[in-house]
Structure formats: C-alpha cells, structure tokens
Amino acid sequence: MIFTAAIFLRTLILYITLTAVMRLMGKRQIGELQLPEFVAAVMISQIASIPVADADIPLLHGLVPVLTLGALEVTTAFACKKIPRLRRHIYGEPLVLMEGGRIDEKTLEKARISAEEVLAAVRSAGLSSPDDAECVILEQSGKLTVLARKGSSPLTFEGAGISAEETGAELPVMAEGAVIRRFAEARGKDEKKIIDELKKRGINPAQTLYMTVDRKGGIKTAQSEKGKK
C-alpha cells in the first residue's frame, strides 16, 4: 500500500512538473512544437518515466533533468529571439515548395518532401487542382501551409452559383514517375493507359513530376525540370 502511494505521489509530482515545463515552453499542443522543442519534449518524457517506473531511483533524478531541459529550451528560445541568425540555424526557415502552381524540385529535395505530399496538402486545403494553389509553404514546425489563388477558394463556388463538381477533383495518378494506383483506379486508369497518355504528350513517364486526371478525363501534367535538360 505504501509502495503504491509512493508511485502515485511520484507520478503526480512529475505530471505537474512536466505540465508546468511545457507551459513554460509556451506550447499548448504537440503540433506546435518545432524540431528542437520536440526533441526536448521526447527526452523529458523518457527521463520522467524512469523514477516513476522504479521506486528505488530518487525522484530528484527525474526532476533535475526535466527542469534542466525546460530551462535550456526557454533559454535557447530567448537567445533565438534576440539573435535571428541563431534562430535560422536552430529552427530553420520556411521553405516555398510550390509557387504559382509550379513545384520547386530543388526545394523538395532539400526538404526531403515528395511531390505527392505537396499534392495531398493542396487537397487537404480543399482545392481541387494544383493550379488553384498560389503557394505551398513548409513551415518551421513541419506543417504544410497552402495559400489559394484569389478566386480559387472552395467558398467562392457557392457564392458564384457554380458547381465545384462539374469536373471533379484532379486526382494525382502519378507522382515523380510512380503510379499512384488508388487514384489511378478511381479515374479508370491503369499503368499502361497512363504511360500512353504521357507518351502522346512527348513526356518521359520516368521524368514526370506529376499527372492529374479529373472526373471528366481531363489531364494535367508537370514534367520534371531534370527531364527537360
């Protein structure tokens, strides 16, 4: 009984400490954490679990590292605020992955993001076509932000009395030379049909950045800049 009470008390103390430290870091949810903050959060959770699991380990062995990591993160954040150059090195900078409907392949490689992920972000933003996206930005938190072109917001269709489903969404059936089978099947395409369509347009399938097909069979393609050389 005493052992159980001790574990309960340890857990309660560490829970309160962890909550206070995370609030001190200024983040309300994990999705707001940037890479260094996420690393600190993972380390804090691992260290805090040790004295909870083993009653023989002094509670201070968990509290001291947690408070140290919290203080280090707050100090780093303060220093980065005062020294912009330091912030760029530690937290990185936002990257523009697509602008004016055109994907920047060099930036994709730098960020290790696939064209399919960019297209998925466009769909998640409620846009039916990559052409409707003015800009796709990879934020420092790792989130993809999509800025719609003026007049391309899904809200404008109803206001203009136009059905947004006239042609349906442009589903990516190929990205970076690889067929996306689930979308290809949804548009009644197989790999052979896709390759034939690309060849008709004089595009090498292996050097296709992406190919989309709408519900009416309308096709849009983007060729890799590498394939144009």
C-alpha positions in Angstrom: 0.0 0.0 0.0 2.8 2.4 0.9 4.7 1.4 -2.3 1.5 2.2 -4.4 1.1 5.5 -2.6 4.7 6.4 -3.3 4.4 5.6 -7.0 1.1 7.7 -7.2 2.8 10.6 -5.5 5.9 10.4 -7.7 3.6 10.3 -10.8 1.6 13.3 -9.6 4.7 15.4 -8.9 6.2 14.6 -12.3 2.9 15.2 -14.1 2.6 18.7 -12.5 6.3 19.4 -13.2 6.0 18.3 -16.9 2.8 20.3 -17.4 4.5 23.4 -15.9 7.6 22.9 -18.0 5.7 22.5 -21.3 3.6 25.6 -20.5 6.8 27.4 -19.7 8.0 26.5 -23.2 4.9 28.3 -24.5 3.4 25.4 -26.4 -0.2 24.2 -26.0 -0.1 21.1 -28.2 2.5 18.8 -29.8 1.6 20.1 -33.3 3.0 23.5 -32.3 6.4 22.1 -31.5 9.4 22.8 -33.7 12.2 20.2 -34.1 14.4 21.2 -31.1 11.4 21.6 -28.9 10.1 18.2 -30.0 13.5 16.6 -29.2 13.4 18.2 -25.7 9.8 17.0 -25.2 10.7 13.4 -26.1 13.8 13.5 -23.8 11.7 15.0 -21.0 9.1 12.3 -21.3 11.7 9.5 -21.3 13.6 10.8 -18.3 10.5 11.5 -16.3 9.3 7.9 -16.7 12.4 6.4 -15.1 11.7 7.4 -11.4 8.0 6.6 -11.9 8.8 3.0 -13.0 11.5 2.4 -10.4 10.8 3.5 -6.9 14.4 2.8 -5.9 15.6 5.8 -8.1 15.4 9.1 -6.3 12.7 11.4 -7.5 15.3 14.2 -8.0 17.0 12.1 -10.7 13.9 12.7 -12.8 13.1 16.3 -11.7 16.5 17.8 -12.2 17.0 16.7 -15.8 13.4 17.7 -16.6 13.8 21.2 -15.2 17.3 21.5 -16.8 15.9 20.6 -20.3 13.0 23.0 -19.8 15.3 25.8 -18.7 17.6 25.1 -21.7 14.8 25.2 -24.1 13.5 28.5 -22.7 17.0 30.0 -22.8 17.5 28.8 -26.4 14.2 30.3 -27.4 15.1 33.6 -25.8 18.5 33.7 -27.5 17.0 32.9 -30.8 14.5 35.8 -30.4 17.4 38.2 -29.8 19.7 36.7 -32.5 17.8 36.0 -35.7 20.8 34.3 -37.3 21.0 31.8 -34.4 17.2 31.1 -34.9 17.7 30.3 -38.6 20.4 27.8 -37.7 18.5 26.1 -34.9 14.9 26.2 -36.1 15.5 26.5 -39.8 13.4 28.7 -42.2 10.1 28.3 -44.0 10.5 26.8 -47.5 8.4 27.6 -50.5 7.7 24.2 -52.2 5.2 25.5 -54.8 4.5 28.9 -56.2 2.2 30.0 -59.0 1.1 26.3 -59.4 4.7 25.2 -60.1 6.6 22.9 -57.8 10.2 23.7 -56.9 12.0 20.4 -57.2 15.3 21.7 -55.7 13.5 22.8 -52.6 11.6 19.5 -52.5 14.9 17.6 -52.4 16.3 19.9 -49.8 13.3 19.4 -47.6 13.0 15.7 -48.4 9.4 16.2 -49.3 7.7 14.3 -52.2 5.5 15.9 -54.8 2.7 13.5 -53.7 2.9 15.1 -50.2 2.6 18.6 -51.7 -0.4 17.5 -53.8 -2.0 15.9 -50.7 -1.6 19.2 -48.9 -3.4 21.0 -51.8 -6.3 18.6 -51.5 -6.4 18.9 -47.7 -6.8 22.7 -48.2 -10.0 22.0 -50.2 -8.5 22.8 -53.6 -9.4 20.5 -56.5 -6.4 21.4 -58.6 -2.7 22.2 -58.0 -3.3 25.2 -60.3 -5.6 26.6 -57.6 -2.7 26.8 -55.2 -0.8 30.1 -55.3 1.8 28.9 -52.8 2.6 25.8 -50.6 5.0 26.5 -47.7 6.8 24.1 -45.5 6.7 25.8 -42.1 9.4 25.5 -39.4 7.0 23.2 -37.4 6.9 20.8 -40.4 3.3 21.8 -41.3 2.5 22.4 -45.0 0.6 25.7 -45.5 -1.4 26.1 -48.7 -2.3 29.6 -49.9 -5.1 29.6 -52.6 -5.1 31.8 -55.6 -7.6 34.6 -55.5 -11.0 33.3 -56.6 -9.9 29.6 -56.1 -11.2 29.2 -52.5 -13.8 26.5 -52.3 -16.1 29.0 -50.7 -16.3 31.1 -53.9 -18.1 28.4 -55.9 -21.3 28.5 -54.0 -21.2 32.3 -53.9 -20.9 32.4 -57.7 -23.6 29.8 -58.2 -21.1 27.4 -59.8 -21.0 23.7 -59.0 -17.5 22.7 -57.8 -18.1 19.1 -59.0 -18.5 19.8 -62.7 -15.2 18.2 -63.5 -14.5 16.7 -60.1 -11.2 16.9 -58.2 -7.9 16.4 -60.1 -6.5 13.3 -58.6 -2.8 12.6 -58.9 -2.4 9.3 -60.8 1.3 9.7 -61.0 3.9 11.5 -58.9 7.7 11.6 -59.5 7.4 8.8 -62.1 5.5 6.4 -59.9 1.8 5.5 -60.5 -0.5 6.1 -57.5 -2.7 3.1 -58.0 -5.6 4.0 -55.7 -6.1 7.3 -57.6 -5.5 5.7 -61.0 -8.2 3.1 -60.3 -10.6 5.8 -59.2 -10.2 7.5 -62.5 -10.4 4.3 -64.5 -6.7 4.3 -65.5 -4.0 1.6 -65.3 -0.3 2.0 -65.6 -0.4 1.3 -69.4 -3.0 3.9 -70.1 -1.1 6.5 -68.0 2.1 5.8 -69.8 0.4 6.0 -73.2 -1.2 9.4 -72.3 2.2 10.7 -71.3 3.9 9.5 -74.4 1.2 11.2 -76.5 2.4 14.4 -74.9 6.0 13.7 -75.5 6.7 13.2 -71.8 9.0 10.5 -70.4 7.0 8.8 -67.6 10.1 8.4 -65.5 10.6 12.2 -65.6 7.0 13.1 -64.8 6.7 15.3 -61.7 3.0 14.7 -61.5 0.0 13.8 -63.6 -3.6 14.5 -62.6 -6.9 13.3 -64.0 -10.3 14.9 -63.2 -13.7 13.1 -63.3 -14.3 14.0 -66.9 -11.0 12.6 -68.0 -9.2 16.0 -68.2 -5.4 15.5 -67.8 -2.8 17.9 -66.5 0.9 17.1 -66.3 4.1 18.7 -65.0 7.4 17.5 -66.2 10.5 17.4 -64.0 13.0 20.2 -64.8 15.6 17.4 -64.8 13.8 15.8 -67.6 13.9 18.9 -69.8 17.7 19.0 -69.7 
